[in-house]
Amino acid sequence: MSVFSIAIDGPSGAGKSSVARAVAEKLGAMYLDTGAMYRAVGLYMLKNGVPLDDPAAIAAHCPGVDVRVGYGKDGRQCVYLGEEDVSEAIRAAEVSLAASSVSTVPEVRERMVALQRRIASGHSVVMDGRDIGTKVLPDATLKVFLTASAEVRARRRFHELAQKGMPEPYEKVLEELVRRDDVDTHRAASPLRMAEDAVEVDCSQMTLDEVVEAVAALARQALEAKA
Ligand code: DC
């Protein structure tokens, strides 16, 4: 099979990462969670006291951010800031908001997109994010736009945070998710939107396994059509 790429975009909490990871495993492709990279940049800015409402300050600090991606023995993606493994730290609620802020800054996006393309080059890849189908991989073999209602997404994130020992009240999770949706869809630089040639999958009423099956089936169809 020749090299292929699958783009999975959509709003926060739709389950993109879980779906993308499982589909990559099924198809023997590399998985790249691009949101984790913006989260690492957000964490860097928080650690260095850079004001998140100051795009010029974020842009000025951007060249100093050393984001690296690696894969553990179990194949899980790990994200590093320099030598430090920040894979867990980037999941904190305050880092979610920081990631949303830094991802509005064009200088940050340019660096991340270049890094994402470099990591993926020469590999079959399943990448998830907000601008994969529209910007990072415009010629992707398959583009999926994964959505779910805000309430369903907030409920999932609420359980996920509780499971990780970082519980937050449901109302707060929902409020922050709606705020992030707003920032992600209204920013000037590569806003979240469905690529014209993407397939929309609304997973509000689907289990994770059902979504993985549906996306893998779409991928097989796309690969056959390309062959
Ligand atoms: O998918 P996530 O929640 O981990 O993403 C964190 C933030 O990063 C999110 O608010 C939007 C931003 N992001 C982006 O702008 N472009 C991407 N390709 C991935 C994430």
Residues whose N, C-alpha, C, O or C-beta is under 5 A from the ligand:
A	BS01	DC	S12 T34 G35 A36 Y38 S96 A99 S100 S103 D128 G129 R130 D131 R180 D184
